[in-house]
């Protein structure tokens, strides 16, 4: 992990095992639902449901400042806590939570490399108990919107040679053959595709196969990631926006570009195709 530009934001399973009883460290597992967390999680970890805790469900937006403060206070998290996030699906939802925490200025957020899969594969201990911790008083910073792209900014990026959009969806969604539940299929004009694959078993979706990780779920080396993005013209001299369907795949690529490769200007379009594919009057390319 030392080759990454910001290797300090990644921890491995041994680091986590060594800090299970560290009162300064708090662990959060982020999943689609609470079932996997309830089946067994890192001892002392809190469970977040992505669509309930990392999102404000009525607005389909990230939590506001007060909501996030209450969520973190309930988890016994203070402003000086080290927060380690992890989850399934190659950490897709965990990187979204990482992004939300950075939007609100939490100083020390880290990601368990390999996520839930790596923890279990390494035979590390699990617990089915939900921790009970003393309520803290958490004060979030005002949101840093330089990490986020809204639809108006997307329009400004189209056709600009010093700006580039990265579409993290599977190739059939990028081409428009699969509209991913939206009214229209295709991609934002000029976007390049670094596609994820769908891991299927007996016709059932098992998870995402992302081009940025190895078979064990840990990230590929710096040189491979650099070559992967460079082959698509996604270089550090450009401003980059990542998007996907709902924000999971694109937050994963946002994390890689910003922290592992150290690109200076990277934003996440969390509205992604769920928004763009349903807007009236915006351009779409096939």
C-alpha positions as CSV (number, residue, x, y, z in Angstrom):
1,X,0.0,0.0,0.0
2,X,3.0,2.3,0.3
3,X,3.1,3.0,-3.4
4,X,-0.2,4.8,-3.4
5,X,-0.1,8.6,-3.1
6,X,-2.3,8.6,0.0
7,X,-1.6,5.1,1.4
8,X,-2.6,6.3,4.9
9,X,-6.3,6.0,4.0
10,X,-6.0,2.3,3.5
11,X,-5.7,-0.3,6.3
12,X,-5.3,-4.0,6.0
13,X,-6.9,-6.8,8.1
14,X,-3.8,-7.0,10.4
15,X,-4.1,-3.3,11.2
16,X,-7.8,-3.7,12.1
17,X,-7.1,-6.7,14.2
18,X,-4.5,-4.7,16.1
19,X,-6.9,-1.9,16.8
20,X,-10.1,-3.7,17.7
21,X,-9.9,-2.4,21.3
22,X,-8.5,1.0,20.5
23,X,-11.0,3.6,21.8
24,X,-9.9,6.1,19.2
25,X,-10.9,3.8,16.3
26,X,-14.5,3.2,15.2
27,X,-15.5,0.7,12.6
28,X,-18.6,1.0,10.3
29,X,-19.8,-1.7,7.9
30,X,-21.9,-0.3,5.1
31,X,-24.2,-2.7,3.2
32,X,-27.4,-2.7,1.1
33,X,-29.3,-4.1,4.1
34,X,-28.5,-5.2,7.6
35,X,-28.6,-9.0,6.9
36,X,-24.8,-9.5,6.4
37,X,-23.9,-7.3,9.3
38,X,-26.3,-9.3,11.6
39,X,-24.7,-12.5,10.3
40,X,-21.3,-11.5,11.6
41,X,-19.2,-8.3,11.5
42,X,-15.9,-6.9,12.8
43,X,-16.2,-6.9,16.6
44,X,-17.3,-3.5,17.7
45,X,-18.4,-2.3,14.3
46,X,-21.6,-0.4,13.7
47,X,-23.9,-1.4,10.7
48,X,-25.1,1.2,8.3
49,X,-27.7,0.6,5.6
50,X,-26.6,2.6,2.6
51,X,-30.0,3.8,1.5
52,X,-31.0,4.8,5.1
53,X,-27.8,6.0,6.8
54,X,-25.6,7.3,4.0
55,X,-28.6,8.8,2.1
56,X,-31.6,11.0,3.1
57,X,-34.3,8.8,1.6
58,X,-37.0,11.4,1.1
59,X,-34.8,13.8,-0.8
60,X,-32.6,11.1,-2.4
61,X,-29.7,13.2,-1.2
62,X,-26.8,12.8,1.2
63,X,-27.7,13.4,4.9
64,X,-27.7,17.0,6.0
65,X,-25.3,18.3,8.5
66,X,-27.5,17.7,11.6
67,X,-28.5,14.2,10.4
68,X,-24.9,13.2,10.0
69,X,-23.9,14.6,13.4
70,X,-26.7,12.6,15.1
71,X,-25.7,9.4,13.2
72,X,-22.0,9.7,14.2
73,X,-22.8,10.7,17.8
74,X,-25.0,7.6,18.2
75,X,-22.0,5.5,17.0
76,X,-19.8,6.9,19.7
77,X,-17.7,8.8,17.2
78,X,-16.0,12.0,18.1
79,X,-14.3,14.6,15.8
80,X,-10.9,13.1,16.6
81,X,-11.9,9.5,16.1
82,X,-10.4,7.4,13.3
83,X,-13.3,6.0,11.3
84,X,-12.6,2.8,9.3
85,X,-15.4,2.0,6.8
86,X,-15.8,-1.3,5.0
87,X,-18.4,-3.5,3.4
88,X,-19.3,-6.0,0.7
89,X,-19.4,-5.7,-3.1
90,X,-15.7,-4.6,-3.2
91,X,-16.3,-1.8,-0.8
92,X,-18.6,0.1,-3.2
93,X,-21.0,1.4,-0.5
94,X,-18.2,1.9,1.9
95,X,-16.4,4.3,-0.4
96,X,-19.7,6.2,-0.8
97,X,-19.8,6.5,3.0
98,X,-16.1,7.6,3.0
99,X,-17.0,10.3,0.4
100,X,-19.9,11.6,2.6
101,X,-17.7,11.7,5.6
102,X,-15.1,13.7,3.7
103,X,-17.8,16.1,2.3
104,X,-18.5,16.9,6.0
105,X,-14.8,17.3,6.8
106,X,-14.0,14.3,9.1
107,X,-10.3,14.4,9.3
108,X,-9.3,10.7,9.6
109,X,-11.4,8.3,7.5
110,X,-9.9,5.0,6.3
111,X,-11.0,2.1,4.2
112,X,-10.3,-1.6,4.9
113,X,-8.6,-2.8,1.8
114,X,-10.6,-5.8,0.5
115,X,-13.5,-5.0,2.7
116,X,-15.8,-7.6,4.3
117,X,-14.6,-10.4,2.0
118,X,-11.0,-10.0,2.9
119,X,-11.8,-10.0,6.6
120,X,-13.7,-13.2,6.3
121,X,-11.2,-14.8,3.9
122,X,-8.4,-14.1,6.3
123,X,-10.2,-15.9,9.1
124,X,-10.5,-12.8,11.3
125,X,-13.0,-12.8,14.2
126,X,-16.6,-11.8,13.8
127,X,-19.3,-10.8,16.2
128,X,-23.1,-10.7,16.0
129,X,-23.4,-8.1,18.8
130,X,-24.4,-4.5,18.1
131,X,-22.0,-2.3,20.2
132,X,-23.5,0.1,22.8
133,X,-21.3,3.1,23.3
134,X,-21.7,6.4,25.1
135,X,-23.3,9.1,23.1
136,X,-20.8,11.8,21.9
137,X,-21.3,15.3,20.7
138,X,-20.2,15.5,17.1
139,X,-19.8,18.7,15.2
140,X,-19.5,18.4,11.4
141,X,-17.9,21.0,9.2
142,X,-19.8,22.8,6.5
143,X,-20.0,20.6,3.4
144,X,-17.1,20.7,0.9
145,X,-19.0,20.8,-2.3
146,X,-15.8,20.8,-4.3
147,X,-16.0,17.0,-3.9
148,X,-19.4,16.8,-5.6
149,X,-20.8,17.4,-9.1
150,X,-24.4,18.5,-9.7
151,X,-26.1,18.1,-13.1
152,X,-25.4,21.8,-14.0
153,X,-21.7,21.1,-13.7
154,X,-22.0,18.0,-15.9
155,X,-23.3,20.2,-18.7
156,X,-20.2,22.4,-18.4
157,X,-17.9,19.4,-18.7
158,X,-19.2,18.2,-22.0
159,X,-16.8,18.9,-24.8
160,X,-14.1,20.5,-22.7
161,X,-10.6,18.9,-23.5
162,X,-9.3,19.6,-20.0
163,X,-12.3,17.9,-18.3
164,X,-13.3,14.3,-18.5
165,X,-16.2,12.1,-17.3
166,X,-15.7,8.5,-16.2
167,X,-18.7,6.2,-16.6
168,X,-18.2,3.2,-14.2
169,X,-21.3,1.2,-15.4
170,X,-21.2,-2.0,-17.3
171,X,-20.6,-1.7,-21.1
172,X,-24.2,-2.5,-22.0
173,X,-25.4,0.4,-19.9
174,X,-22.8,2.7,-21.4
175,X,-23.9,1.7,-24.9
176,X,-27.6,2.2,-24.1
177,X,-28.6,-1.5,-24.6
178,X,-29.5,-1.5,-20.9
179,X,-31.1,1.6,-19.5
180,X,-30.6,0.5,-15.9
181,X,-34.2,1.4,-15.0
182,X,-34.0,4.9,-16.3
183,X,-36.3,6.4,-19.0
184,X,-33.4,6.6,-21.4
185,X,-30.2,4.6,-22.0
186,X,-26.8,5.6,-23.2
187,X,-24.1,7.8,-21.6
188,X,-23.2,11.4,-21.0
189,X,-21.6,12.7,-24.2
190,X,-17.8,12.4,-24.2
191,X,-17.7,10.1,-21.1
192,X,-15.2,7.2,-21.2
193,X,-16.2,3.8,-19.9
194,X,-14.2,1.9,-17.3
195,X,-16.8,-0.8,-16.9
196,X,-17.7,-3.0,-14.0
197,X,-19.0,-6.5,-14.6
198,X,-21.9,-8.2,-13.0
199,X,-21.0,-11.4,-11.1
200,X,-23.9,-13.8,-11.8
201,X,-24.6,-17.3,-10.5
202,X,-27.5,-19.3,-11.6
203,X,-29.1,-16.1,-13.0
204,X,-28.8,-14.3,-9.7
205,X,-26.7,-11.2,-9.1
206,X,-23.9,-11.9,-6.7
207,X,-21.9,-8.6,-6.8
208,X,-19.8,-6.3,-8.9
209,X,-16.5,-7.1,-10.6
210,X,-14.6,-3.9,-10.7
211,X,-11.6,-3.3,-12.8
212,X,-9.6,-1.7,-10.0
213,X,-9.3,-4.7,-7.6
214,X,-7.7,-8.1,-7.6
215,X,-9.5,-11.4,-7.0
216,X,-9.3,-11.1,-3.2
217,X,-11.0,-7.7,-3.3
218,X,-7.9,-5.6,-2.5
219,X,-6.8,-2.8,-4.8
220,X,-4.5,-3.4,-7.7
221,X,-1.0,-1.9,-7.5
222,X,-0.4,1.8,-8.3
223,X,1.2,1.1,-11.7
224,X,-1.7,-1.0,-12.9
225,X,-4.3,1.6,-11.8
226,X,-2.3,4.4,-13.4
227,X,-2.2,2.4,-16.7
228,X,-5.9,1.5,-16.5
229,X,-7.0,5.1,-16.3
230,X,-4.3,6.5,-18.6
231,X,-5.4,4.1,-21.3
232,X,-8.7,6.0,-21.4
233,X,-7.2,9.4,-21.3
234,X,-8.0,9.9,-17.6
235,X,-4.9,11.8,-16.6
236,X,-4.0,13.9,-13.5
237,X,-3.9,17.1,-15.6
238,X,-7.6,16.9,-16.2
239,X,-10.6,17.6,-14.0
240,X,-12.5,14.4,-13.5
241,X,-16.1,13.5,-12.6
242,X,-17.1,9.9,-12.0
243,X,-20.6,8.6,-12.3
244,X,-22.5,5.2,-12.5
245,X,-26.1,4.2,-11.7
246,X,-26.6,5.3,-8.1
247,X,-23.2,6.4,-6.9
248,X,-21.5,3.2,-5.6
249,X,-19.3,2.2,-8.5
250,X,-18.5,5.8,-9.1
251,X,-17.5,6.5,-5.5
252,X,-15.2,3.5,-5.7
253,X,-13.5,5.1,-8.7
254,X,-13.5,8.5,-7.1
255,X,-11.6,7.0,-4.2
256,X,-9.1,5.4,-6.5
257,X,-8.5,8.5,-8.5
258,X,-8.3,10.9,-5.6
259,X,-6.5,8.9,-2.9
260,X,-4.6,6.1,-4.5
261,X,-3.5,7.9,-7.7
262,X,-3.6,11.4,-6.1
263,X,-5.4,13.2,-8.9
264,X,-5.9,16.8,-7.7
265,X,-9.5,17.5,-9.1
266,X,-11.9,14.7,-8.8
267,X,-15.7,15.0,-8.1
268,X,-18.4,12.4,-7.7
269,X,-21.7,12.8,-9.5
270,X,-23.8,11.0,-7.0
271,X,-27.0,11.7,-8.9
272,X,-25.5,9.5,-11.7
273,X,-27.7,7.8,-14.3
274,X,-30.6,7.6,-11.9
275,X,-30.9,11.3,-12.4
276,X,-29.3,12.0,-15.8
277,X,-31.2,9.2,-17.5
278,X,-34.5,10.6,-16.3
279,X,-33.9,14.3,-17.0
280,X,-35.7,16.1,-19.8
281,X,-33.6,17.9,-22.4
282,X,-30.1,16.8,-21.4
283,X,-27.9,15.3,-24.0
284,X,-27.3,11.6,-24.2
285,X,-24.9,9.7,-26.5
286,X,-25.1,6.2,-27.7
